[in-house]
Amino acid sequence: MNDLLKTMVTAALMNLTLEANAAVLLVGSYTQGTSQGIYRYEFDPRSGLIGSEPVQVVKSENPSWLVLSADQRLLFAVNEQGEGKGMVSSFSLGAHGEIAPLSQTASQGDDPTHASLSHDQRYLFVASYAASSQPGGSLIAVPVARDGTLQPAVQQERHSPSGVDPERQATAHVHSAVPSPDGRYLYASDLGADKVFVYRYDGANPTQPLTPAIPASVGLPPGSGPRHLLFDAQGRHAYLTLEMSGEVVMFDVRDGALLERQRLPLTDSDKADAKAGGAVHLSADGRFLYVSNRGTANEILVFAVAEETGRLTFVQRRSVEGDHPREFSLDPSGHFLLVANQKSNQIVVMQRDPREGTLGKTVQSLPIDAPSDLKFLE
């Protein structure tokens, strides 16, 4: 066998090995620029490299947040449009992550920015932020058929704003809707109200699956702007980012109630433009919490999580090497962390030490216009 043929065979074998070991990475994006919608990439968990070209591109308007069903056969996306154009879309997923459109329904609110599925997979809960419109943001419950098709929303909830910040809190701005790990409650973080609203969930009620819990909300500091909420696997503790004050809050969870136990700053700066708390994720083993701070900071913060109490201890502050880390994700192997830098149009892949939780060198910066969310198929 001559040298050229050997080289070709070796390259082919390497490509086959890559394909066999590759994970599927789905990327949501904003489409005001060159982005077309949802992108499907191959990700190599050995090297941390994303394929230079997407395997598939699905045209969709501003699919800024992605949701996977429990069996990973369905994909849902919010279409973050204003002026009455907000939508929610569903897609089927093939054996290798192939995406095919299924259905679409109105979000009944402007700028839908977050969604989640009930644990019984019967409802998609959609948070509409409503950046500039009256009467402001809202929460809706969208029935999901067994085949993944979406029905018109059966319930809509609106909250009263705090009005502390006359520009950003004049109306409600629901930023996320997150079920409890046991599926009994839903938590809606409202940046405009400075509250997390708590609802009981009853999937058997076809017209009102959500009813206010007792207590119906937990208050946060005036002008703090709650954004994203996250529970640990056991549902004993929860973590919340405060966008406007640039903080992370740790709660104990008791019968659906959130009891604040700790609040830590994400920056030492007093300047408002350095405070922009964003995404929050736990490592698979629950030992480390990762939080993004956007604005002029553009960092990922790493905290160690105490096993018994859930309390946080600062570990590391790491630049995202870009602008506006809208979302980030830990890869299935736990050895890499990927950041969607929306305004610098790139996905940055960093090495991660699973034992120490720390973030190491950057292994890739992949150009992509306005990435906003990252989800792995496992």
N, C-alpha and C positions, 0 to 999 in steps of 0.2 A: 504494500500500500504506500503510495507516494505521500510526501509531506502535505500537499494541498488537500488530498482526500482525507488524511488523518485529521487535519484541522477542521474540515467540514463536518466529519463524523463527531468529533469532540464537541463542536458548537451545537450540533443538533441534540446530542445527549444532554448537554447543559440546559438547553431550552426545555426539553422534556422534563428534566428534574425540577426546573423552576416552576413549570406549569403544574406539576404534581404536588408541589409543596406550597403553591401560592394561595394566599387568602384573598377573598373578594372584599374590596373597599368601595363603598358607595359614597359619593360626594354630592351634597346639595350646594346650590350657588344662587347668587343674584344675577339676573339676566339683563340688566340695563346696558351692559357693555357687550363684550364678545361672547360671554358664556351663553350656552344654549339650554342649560337645565341640570339634569342629573347625569353624573358621570360614573361609569363602572371601570375600576382599575384592578389590576393584579398587584398584590403586595407580597414581597418575599420576606417571610419572618426570620430568615437566617441573616440576611444582609440589611434589612430595614429599608429596602429600596422599593419605590412604587414604579410600575412600568411607565416608561416615558410617554406612551400614548394610551388613551383610554381604550378599553375593549369595546365599550358601548357608550353612546351618548343618547339620552332621551330628552326630547324637547319638552320643556315645561316652564311656565312663567314663575320666576322667583321661588323655586322650591327650596326655601331657606332652612327648613327643618324636616328631618326624615325620621320615620318610625317603622320599626320592624315588628311583625307579629311574632308570637311566641315560637311558632314552628318555622319562622323565617321563610315562609312561602308567600307572604304578602308584604308590600311596602306601601307606606302612606307618606304623603308630603303636604305641607301647607304651602299654598301659593300666596306669598306675602305681597298682596296688592292692596292699594287704597282706593278711595272714591267708589266704594260699593263693588269693587271687582275682586275682593278676596275670595279664594276658593280652597277646597281641600280635595286632594286627588288620591286614588288608590291604584296600585299596580300589582300584577302577579310576578313572582320570582321563580325562574326555572332552576333546574338541578345545579347549574353552575353560576347562578345569579343573574341569568338573563331577565331583563325587565320588559314587561308588556303592559300597556295601559289597560285599566279596567273601568274606572268610573270617576266622576267628579261631582261635587256639590258645593253650594255656596257656604261660606264661613259665617254669614250673617253679621259680619263685623269687618272693619278695615284692618289691614296689616296683620293677618294671622301669623303668629311668630313661633308657636310651640304647640305640640300635641302629644298625647299619650293614649295608649289603649288600656281599657279596663282589664282586669286579670282574667275575666271570663271571655274576653275578646269580643264582647257584644257592642261596645261603644267606643268611639274615638272622642276624646275630650280635647277641644281646640281652644287655645288662648289667643284672642285677638288684641293686639296692643293698641291699635288705632292712634297712630302718631299725631295726627292733627285734626281729627274729625270729632264732631259731637254726634251722639252723646258719650263718646269715649269707648274704651275697650270693654270686652265681654268674654264670657265663658260659655261654650255651647257643648251639648252632647249629641253626637252624630251616630245613629244606629249603623252597625256594620253587619251585612249579611254573611253567611258562611262562605260564600265564594269571594268575599272581599269587596263587593260593591257597596257603595255608600248611599244611605238614604238621607232625605232632608233632616236637618236638626229638629229634635223634639223638645229641646229645652234650652233656654238662654238665661244667663244670670248676669246682672250688672251690679257694680259696687259704687259706693259714694267715695269721691276723692278726698284726700286730706287737704289739698289746696295750700300746703306749706310752701312749695315752690310754685309761684304763680304761672310759670311757663310750662314746667314739666309735670305738674301735679294738679292742673286745673280740672282734668277729667281722669277717669279710671284708665289704667294701662295694664291689663292682665298680661304678664310676661311668661308664665308657665303654668301648667296643670299637671300635677304629679300624683299618681295613686300611692297609697301606703303599700308596703310589701305584702300585707295580708289581704289587700283588695277591698277592705271595708270602708276606706275613706279616700277622698280626693282633696288635694291641697292646691289652691289657686293663689299664686304670688302676684300681688297687684302693686306695681311700682307707684301708681298714682294715688293709692290709698294708704301706703305705708303699713299694709297688713297682709298676712297670709290667711285666706279664707278657707275654712274647713267644712267639707260636705260629707255626709254619709252616702254611701252608694248602695242602691238596690237595683240590680240588673233585671229583676222581674217586673219592675214598674215601667210600662212602655211609654208613658208620657212625662214622668218626672223621676228619672233614675237618681237624681241628686237632691238631697234635702239638707239644710243647714244643721251642722252638728252642734253640740253643746259642750264647750263654748264654740260660737260660730266663727271665730277668728282669733288670731294672735297679733297683737300690735307690735310694731317695730319703731325705733326712734323717729321722730318727725323729720321728714326730708331725707330719709335713708334710702328709700326706693328698692324694696325687695325684688329680686330677679329670678334666680333658679334655686330650686330645693332638691335635695338628694337625701335618700335614706340609706343606712347601712343594710346589709343583707338580712339581719335579724329584725329590723324595724325598731330597735331600741333607741337609736340616735338618728338625728337628722342634721343636715348642714345646709345653710342658706347663704347665698351671696347677696350683699346689699350694694346695688349698682352705684347709687348716687353718693353714699358715704364711703365707699371703697372698703368694705369690711366683710368678714365671714363670721357667721353665727353658728354655734353648736347648740343643739337642743337635746334634751331627753324627751322620749315619746311615751306618754301614759294615756291609754284608752283614747287614742286619737288626738289628745292635746299635746301641743308643743311647749315644752318648758325650757326657757332659755337658761343655759349654764355657762356660756362663754361667748365673748365677742372679741375678735382680733382684727387689727387694721391690716390692709393689704399694701399700704405704702406709708412711709414716714413723712411724706410731703403734705403740707396744708393746702396746697393748690387744688382747686376743684377739678382742673383738667387732668390731674394725675390719679383721680379716683373714678374708676369705671369697672367695678367688679362684674365679672361675666360668668363663664362656665365653671362647673364644679364636678369633679369625678373622683371616685375611690379606686384604688388598685383592687384587683380581683381578690386578694387575700384580706382586704380591709385594713391593711396596716398603714396606708399612706393616703392622704387627701391632696388633690391637685386643684388649684384655683387660678383662673386667669384674671389679670387686671389690665385693662386696655388703656385708652386715653394716651397720655404722654409716657406712661410707664411701659406698656407692652411687655408684660412679664407673665411667667408661670411661677406660682409659689407652691412649695412643697411643705406639707405638714405631716408629722408622725401622729398616728392615732392611738391613744391609750386603749388597750384591749378591753378593760373592764368599764372605764368611765366614758370612753369616746372623746375625751378632751384632746385638744390639739397642741402640738409643740412645733414651733417653726424649725424647718430643716434647711431650706434653700430658696433662693430667688434666682430665676434664670430668664434671660432675655429670650424673646421669641424670634429675634432676628428678622422682624418685619413689623407691620403696622396693623393693629386692630385684630387681635386673636379672637375671632367671633366664637369659635368652638375648638375643641381638641379631643383626642381620643387615645386611649392606650390600646396597642395592638393585642391580639389574642395571646401572644407569647409572653407579654408583659415586659419585653426587652426594649420597646420603643414607644415614644409618645409623639403623636402627629398633631400639628397645629394648623388650623385653617386661618391664615392671615388675610382677612377680607380686603383690606385697603391696599396692601402691597401685592396682592394677586399671586399668592404662593401657598403651597403646603410645605411646612418645614418638618422634617423627621429628625428627632433627637434620640440618642441612645439613652436607655434607662437601666439603672442598677436595681434589680428586683429586691435584693437584700437590704440595701441602704435607702432605696426610694429616690435617690438623686438622679438628676438629668445630666447627661454627659455631652459629648461632642455632637454636632450636627452632621448627619450622614447624607442628607439630601435636601434640596430646596427645589420643589417642582412647580414650574409656572402654571397657573390656572387662574382664570379671571374670577375674582370675587367669590372664593369658596366660603361657605357658611356653616356646613355641618359635615361630619364624618361618621359613618357607621360601617362596622365590619360584619360580614357574614361569618358565622363560626360553625 
